[in-house]
Amino acid sequence: MSNYFIADGKLHLLVEWAPDSELFPVLDEEGEEIIDDECMCRYENFTVGGIISKSNMKYGYAEIRSRAAPVTVSSAFWMIGNHFEIDIFEMVGKAGDGPDGSGDTAPRIMSTTLHNWDIGGIEDNGYGEDYALQWNGAEDFHVYGAQWNEQEVIFYADGAETGRITQAEAGAVWNEDYLHVWADNEAFLWEGLPLASELPVSFDIDNIRVWQKP
């Protein structure tokens, strides 16, 4: 089973309704079923595609030309190591009905976050900003990127700076690490889940480019 394919020179990361997938139930290393701590529910029904870079980087610039999946999942472009994470965007392609959803403007928001994995759980270790876009990220291809250096992360959309998070602003959340580049889809209950009838759809990627600081 594969949750990705290449067609017309583009990578397509799928979101699928697959309740009979061999991936379910999701088990830990001891063979026990994993239950989500926040909702106390099973991982089931949806499968998603993603890619991870083989090499990692520390300081530089990463960008993607992409179109988000047009449903209530998060199409994400991000970097992570053992200690630090930079979410260049987590873009919800359609407004959902979840308890903490992003609302009708969701497809027009470039949601960015830094995480320091040395200082506790996700509720305590993140600092982020949401940047308004002039377009719906699920309707057409656009270029999104981030430049990361010792003092700040600068975010871009179609070559224009959307905003930046400095080390001073992030405070204790700021960290240093070598990061792998990821692109994937993620389903969250707080956004609301897509309907089986809406699937499959895909997060479409034209290219990913990375420059590491010498």
PyMOL commands that set and color helices and strands:
alter all, ss='L'
color gray80, all
select helices_A, chain A and resi 106-108+167-173+189-191+196-198
alter helices_A, ss='H'
color red, helices_A
select strands_A, chain A and resi 4-7+10-17+46-48+50-57+60-67+74-80+84-92+109-116+126-132+142-148+152-157+160-166+179-186+201-212
alter strands_A, ss='S'
color yellow, strands_A
deselect
rebuild
show_as cartoon
